[in-house]
Amino acid sequence: MNDDRQGKQDHRWRVPFIEQMQQTECGACCLAMIMHYYKSSISMYDLREALGSGRDGTSLFQLKKTAEQLQFTAKCYKSDLALLETLQLPAIITWDEHHYVVLERIKHKKDSSEKKYTIIDPAIGRKHLNEESFMSHFHGYVLEIIPTANFERVKAANVWATMLRLILQNKQLFVLVFLVTAVLQLCAIAMPILIQQLIDKVIMPANTTMMSVMALGIIIMLVTSSMFTYIRGRVLITMHNVLDSLLQINFFQHLLKLPYSFFMLRSIGDLLFRANSLNGIRELISGSIIRGGLDVLMLIALFTYMSIQSISLALLVFALSLLNIIAVVFTKKVIAEWNQRQILAGTNVQSVQTEMLLGIFHIKTSGVEESMFEKWRHHFKNLLDIYRSKERITNVLVTMTSLLQLAAPLIILWLGAYQVFDGIISLGMLIAIQSIASQFFGVSGSLVGTVNSFILTTSYLKRIQDVLDAPTEQYDGKLKIELTGKIELENVSYAYSKFSEQTLCDISLHIKPGQKVAIIGQSGAGKSTLVNLMIGLFEPTAGRICYDGRDSQHLDMQHIRKQIGTVPQNIYLFNRSILDNIRFSADEATIEDVMEAAKAAQIHDEIMQMPMKYHTMISEMGMNLSGGQRQRIALAKALLTKPTVLLLDEATSSLDHLNEERIDRYLSDIACTRIVIAHRLTTVMNSDVILVLDQGRISAIGTHEQLLENSAYYRRYYGDLAAV
């Protein structure tokens, strides 16, 4: 017998697949899949908030605690295969050391000791594995998640509500498209009827007097169809423009208002994918929804007409159409699974290609061209193997469906001919039914495509809604003050997630206007995080930050940031001219203002030696400039706005000693509070205040002389700096 012995496994329905859109959210997606399985349709945004997902991913402990907060019993086990069969599935298991998947079921094969394991990988979808393959990936830990007695189902939010409002805002356009499309479909139905009348009333009885009347009717039908096709095209162009404006503008306007922490947890590819999916949403709203509704009505009308003429042929057409739909659905499902594998393989190839191009300097200097090529070739060969297998299967499936679509009209014609011989229907009726049957096949296939598009677009909408649900930075009604350069941090702490350790702990610092404050410490001590807190990109998890005595919670931080010049550790220059990059945040600046800022940053002379001078285009990621040139252009951009506070995160690390000294001398002469992160002794020692960070805490604070006398840590650090 089929031993479906599955312990406490409960499979009333399949676990829904939720795809991860970034590398660090596999755990969140696995938990979401199990929650959706138990009909708790929590959004990914709410789940991330509950998990407190940080930049470093999610631990099994975080998943357990979050599941318990959401009214589940969660138990973690170090498991072997025998224990797995006693646990209630679905459950989350560790996979390949650094990944999570959902174990959906374990099934014993009929009359065999072999087992089949079904897992759902948030990166690629559902997979069926034998025991050997499963064990090669299973890393030994499982999180069993069971609803408690207090568990309450969460109804899924209606992601179409926003789109419905969009449709209602433009209902005149939608009604017009609906009416025009309805006329076109009526013309499509009327044409076979005219052909039937032409054959039965004109051609067969050789009625030449009716020939011109029928010809006129056909011409009127063609002109009407062409006219309404043109009108529909014009209306759709208008509708596309309106929907593009509303969808794209709303999305990107909201995106730019989101806090910086939002972007730290999402990849660029993920956000671009979501933005590009707006095109699919637009196409569905503007065309597919209207066409789908009319397709249903048209199928009813076509079937009714065929039934009136011949109920047996109508049922035959319906049966063949149903068979065709089943074949199309099955074919699309199989092809979609292979497409997913091909996309994953293609992503691996592209990732290696990106690594090769971005890391070409390190590849060349390390002499590893051959090993990198072999790595790329391995992934590329895998992509070719998958593509070849997919095309073979696709070829077989397409051949079968094409054969069915080709045979169906012939079957109708063949069986219909017997009804013509028996006098049940006329020749004109047969030709009309043949034509209408072709339309029936086409419309039913189109309706299946619309349903598939609706399902796909619903998943797109969930991803778009995940962005739109994220709260934006709110500055309306908050104070706009002009800074003097006074900044105070009072017992400030910060952690990247509620489950992670604090990156900064109990930091108190008082900076006076015009002071130069240096922040030093080992890598990972929290220096850059502290700077990001000072410019309002992060909010403290404890304590407060004050500007000129006012709590940042009550201030318009966007206005504050405009008065702060920032040169980050990782500099990004836009693919524009040097002039446009320097005046990026000051469009009104003149060329003279830009030159003055460039001179202060010690880059003017080098720019003037370039063929296009300030109009020299900067390549992608600034690859046509040296590291020192990129830093000085970024510094010129910061100085152009004449900031009250200047934050420099390793801003002169790539400069020679002479240029760094000139820049420091210029900055000392301007009325500006400077906060500097640096590893060079010459940059640090002349500071008014030096803050020494060690593992997120203040180890010492004072002047260079005071710290040499009072801080053993600084003396050791000073020895390291002196050696640089």
Residue pairs with C-beta under 8 A, 6 or more apart in sequence:
1 110
2 108
2 110
3 108
3 110
4 107
4 108
5 85
5 108
6 85
6 89
6 105
6 106
6 107
7 85
7 86
7 87
7 88
7 89
7 106
8 86
8 87
8 88
8 89
9 88
9 89
9 105
9 106
10 88
10 89
11 104
11 105
13 37
14 104
15 33
15 34
15 36
15 37
15 90
15 102
15 104
15 120
16 33
16 36
16 37
17 33
17 120
17 122
17 125
17 126
18 29
18 32
18 33
18 36
18 44
18 122
19 29
19 122
19 123
19 125
20 26
20 28
20 29
20 122
20 123
21 266
21 267
21 270
21 273
21 274
21 463
22 265
22 266
22 267
22 270
23 57
23 267
24 53
24 55
24 56
24 57
24 58
24 265
25 44
25 48
25 53
25 57
25 58
25 122
25 265
26 57
26 58
26 99
26 100
26 101
26 122
26 123
27 51
27 57
27 58
27 59
27 60
27 62
27 63
27 92
27 100
28 44
28 47
28 48
28 51
28 53
28 58
29 44
29 122
30 63
30 92
30 100
30 101
30 102
30 120
30 122
31 47
31 51
31 63
31 66
31 67
31 92
31 145
32 42
32 44
32 47
33 90
33 102
33 120
33 122
34 90
34 91
34 92
34 102
34 145
35 41
35 42
35 47
35 70
35 72
35 154
36 42
37 90
38 147
38 151
38 153
39 153
40 70
40 151
40 152
40 153
40 154
41 153
41 154
41 155
41 156
41 157
42 50
42 70
42 154
43 157
43 462
43 465
43 466
43 469
44 462
44 466
45 466
45 469
45 470
47 66
48 265
50 66
50 69
50 70
51 58
51 62
51 63
51 66
51 497
51 499
52 62
52 497
52 498
52 499
52 500
53 265
53 497
54 265
54 495
54 496
54 497
54 499
54 500
55 264
55 265
55 496
56 496
56 500
58 100
59 499
60 76
60 92
60 94
60 141
60 143
61 76
61 499
62 497
62 499
63 74
63 92
63 100
63 143
64 74
64 75
64 76
64 143
65 74
65 499
67 74
67 143
67 145
68 74
71 147
71 148
71 150
71 151
71 152
72 145
72 146
72 147
72 148
72 151
73 145
73 146
73 147
73 148
74 143
74 144
74 145
74 146
75 143
75 144
76 141
76 142
76 143
76 144
77 83
77 87
77 141
77 142
77 144
78 140
78 141
79 87
79 93
79 140
79 141
79 142
80 140
81 131
81 135
83 142
84 103
84 106
84 142
85 106
87 142
87 144
88 144
88 146
89 103
89 104
89 105
89 106
90 102
90 103
90 104
90 105
90 120
90 145
91 102
91 103
91 142
91 143
91 144
91 145
92 100
92 101
92 102
92 103
92 142
92 143
92 145
93 100
93 101
93 102
93 103
93 119
93 138
93 139
93 141
93 142
93 143
94 100
94 138
94 139
94 140
94 141
94 142
95 101
95 119
95 121
95 137
95 138
95 139
96 137
96 139
97 139
99 121
99 123
100 122
101 119
101 120
101 121
101 122
102 119
102 120
102 122
103 117
103 118
103 119
103 142
104 118
104 119
104 120
104 126
105 117
105 118
106 115
106 116
106 117
106 118
107 115
107 116
107 118
108 114
108 115
109 115
109 116
114 130
114 131
115 130
115 131
116 128
116 129
116 130
117 128
117 129
117 130
117 131
117 134
118 126
118 127
118 128
118 129
119 126
119 127
119 129
119 134
120 126
120 127
121 127
123 344
124 340
124 341
124 344
125 337
125 340
129 137
157 465
159 458
159 461
159 462
159 465
160 458
160 461
162 461
162 465
162 468
163 281
163 285
163 461
166 243
166 246
166 247
166 285
167 174
167 285
169 246
170 239
170 242
170 243
173 235
173 238
173 239
173 242
174 239
174 290
176 235
177 232
177 235
177 236
177 239
177 286
177 290
178 290
178 293
178 294
180 228
180 231
180 232
180 235
181 232
181 290
181 291
181 294
182 294
183 224
183 228
184 225
184 228
184 229
184 232
185 294
185 298
187 221
187 224
187 225
187 228
188 225
188 298
188 439
189 298
189 301
189 302
189 305
189 436
189 439
190 221
191 218
191 221
191 435
192 431
192 432
192 433
192 435
192 436
192 439
193 305
193 432
194 214
194 217
194 218
194 221
195 428
195 431
195 432
195 435
196 426
196 428
196 429
196 431
196 432
197 214
197 428
198 214
198 218
198 428
199 426
199 427
199 428
199 431
200 426
200 427
200 428
200 429
201 207
201 210
201 214
201 428
202 208
202 210
202 211
202 214
204 426
204 427
204 428
236 286
236 287
239 286
240 282
240 286
243 282
243 285
243 286
244 278
244 282
247 278
247 281
247 282
248 275
248 278
250 468
251 274
251 275
251 278
251 464
251 467
251 468
252 275
254 467
254 468
254 472
255 271
255 275
255 467
257 472
257 473
258 467
258 470
258 472
258 473
259 472
259 473
259 537
259 539
260 532
260 537
260 538
261 537
261 538
262 470
263 271
271 467
273 463
274 460
274 463
274 464
274 466
274 467
277 460
277 463
277 464
278 460
278 464
280 453
280 456
280 457
280 460
281 457
281 460
281 461
281 464
283 453
284 453
284 454
284 457
288 449
288 450
288 453
288 454
289 450
289 454
291 446
291 450
292 446
292 447
292 450
292 451
292 454
295 443
295 444
295 446
295 447
295 450
296 447
298 439
298 443
299 440
299 443
299 444
299 447
302 436
302 439
302 440
302 443
303 314
303 317
303 318
303 440
305 436
306 313
306 314
306 317
306 433
306 436
306 437
306 440
307 314
309 425
309 429
309 432
309 433
310 416
310 419
310 424
310 425
310 429
310 433
312 415
312 419
313 412
313 415
313 416
313 419
313 425
313 433
313 437
316 411
316 412
316 415
317 412
317 433
317 437
317 440
317 441
318 440
320 404
320 408
320 411
320 412
320 437
320 441
321 408
321 440
321 441
321 444
323 404
324 401
324 404
324 405
324 408
324 441
324 444
324 445
325 444
325 445
325 448
327 400
327 401
327 404
328 401
328 445
328 448
329 448
330 397
331 397
331 398
331 400
331 401
332 452
334 393
334 397
335 390
335 393
335 394
335 397
338 386
338 389
338 390
338 393
338 394
339 390
341 386
341 390
342 383
342 386
342 387
342 390
345 379
345 382
345 383
345 386
346 383
348 379
348 382
348 383
349 376
349 379
349 380
349 383
352 372
352 375
352 376
352 379
353 376
355 372
356 363
356 372
356 376
363 369
363 372
405 441
408 437
408 441
409 434
409 437
409 438
412 433
412 434
412 437
413 430
413 434
416 425
416 430
416 433
416 434
417 430
419 425
419 430
420 426
420 427
420 430
425 433
473 557
473 558
475 556
475 557
475 558
475 559
478 554
478 555
478 556
479 550
479 554
479 555
479 556
480 555
480 556
480 559
481 547
481 548
481 550
481 555
481 559
481 560
482 563
482 644
483 547
483 548
483 560
483 563
483 564
483 644
483 645
484 513
484 548
484 644
485 511
485 512
485 513
485 514
485 515
485 644
485 645
485 671
485 672
485 673
486 511
486 512
486 513
486 547
486 548
486 549
486 673
487 509
487 510
487 511
487 534
487 545
487 546
487 547
487 645
487 673
487 675
488 509
488 510
488 511
488 545
488 546
488 549
489 507
489 508
489 509
489 510
489 533
489 534
489 543
489 544
489 545
489 546
490 508
490 543
490 544
490 545
490 546
491 506
491 507
491 508
491 542
491 543
491 544
492 504
492 506
492 507
492 508
492 533
492 540
492 542
492 543
492 544
492 545
493 502
493 504
493 505
493 506
493 507
493 540
493 541
493 542
493 543
494 502
494 503
494 504
494 526
494 529
494 533
494 538
494 540
494 541
494 542
495 501
495 502
495 503
495 541
496 503
502 541
502 696
503 526
503 529
503 696
504 526
504 529
504 530
504 533
504 696
504 697
505 696
505 697
506 543
506 697
506 698
507 530
507 543
507 697
507 698
508 543
508 698
509 517
509 691
509 698
509 701
511 517
511 673
511 675
511 689
512 673
512 688
513 671
513 673
514 671
514 672
514 673
515 673
515 674
515 688
515 689
516 667
516 668
516 673
516 674
516 676
516 686
516 687
516 688
516 689
517 673
517 674
517 675
517 676
517 687
517 688
517 689
517 690
517 691
518 676
518 677
518 678
518 683
518 684
518 687
518 689
518 690
518 691
519 527
519 530
519 531
519 675
519 676
519 677
519 690
519 691
519 693
520 527
520 677
520 678
520 679
520 684
520 690
520 691
520 692
520 693
520 717
520 721
521 527
521 692
521 693
521 694
521 699
521 717
522 694
525 693
525 694
525 695
525 696
526 693
526 695
526 696
527 649
527 677
527 693
528 568
528 569
528 649
528 677
529 538
530 693
531 566
531 647
531 649
531 675
531 677
532 538
533 539
533 540
533 545
534 545
534 647
534 675
535 560
535 561
535 564
535 566
535 647
536 545
536 552
536 557
536 560
536 561
544 551
544 552
544 553
545 551
545 552
546 552
547 555
547 560
552 560
562 585
562 641
563 641
563 643
563 644
563 645
564 643
564 644
564 645
564 646
564 647
565 637
565 638
565 639
565 641
565 643
565 645
565 646
565 647
566 638
566 646
566 647
566 649
567 631
567 634
567 635
567 638
567 646
567 647
567 648
567 649
567 651
568 634
568 649
569 649
569 650
569 677
571 622
571 630
571 631
571 634
572 621
572 622
573 581
573 618
573 621
573 622
573 625
573 630
573 633
573 634
574 580
574 581
574 584
574 618
575 617
575 618
575 619
575 620
576 617
576 618
577 612
577 614
577 615
577 616
577 617
577 618
578 607
578 610
578 614
578 615
578 616
578 618
578 633
579 591
579 594
579 614
579 615
581 618
581 633
581 637
582 589
582 594
582 597
582 598
582 614
582 633
582 636
582 637
582 640
583 589
583 593
583 594
583 637
583 640
584 637
585 637
585 640
585 641
586 593
586 640
586 641
589 640
591 614
593 640
594 614
594 636
594 640
595 604
595 614
597 636
597 637
597 639
597 640
598 604
598 607
598 614
598 632
598 633
598 636
600 635
600 636
600 639
600 663
600 666
601 632
601 633
601 635
601 636
601 639
601 663
602 632
602 655
602 659
602 662
602 663
603 629
603 632
603 633
603 635
603 636
606 629
607 613
607 614
607 616
610 616
618 624
618 625
618 633
622 630
625 633
626 654
627 654
628 654
628 655
628 656
628 659
630 654
631 651
631 652
631 653
631 654
631 655
632 655
632 659
632 663
634 651
635 648
635 651
635 652
635 663
638 646
639 646
643 672
644 672
644 673
645 672
645 673
645 674
645 675
646 667
646 672
646 673
646 674
646 675
647 675
648 674
648 675
648 676
648 677
648 678
649 677
650 677
650 678
650 679
651 676
652 659
652 660
652 663
652 664
652 678
652 680
652 683
653 678
653 679
653 680
655 663
657 682
660 680
660 682
660 683
661 682
664 682
664 683
664 686
667 674
676 683
676 684
676 687
678 684
679 721
679 724
680 721
680 724
681 718
681 721
681 722
681 724
684 690
684 704
684 721
685 704
686 704
687 703
687 704
688 703
689 701
689 702
689 703
690 700
690 701
690 702
690 703
690 704
690 707
690 714
691 698
691 701
692 698
692 699
692 700
692 701
692 707
692 711
692 713
692 714
692 717
693 699
694 713
699 711
699 713
699 714
700 707
700 710
700 711
700 713
700 714
701 707
702 710
702 711
707 714
707 715
707 718
708 714
708 715
708 718
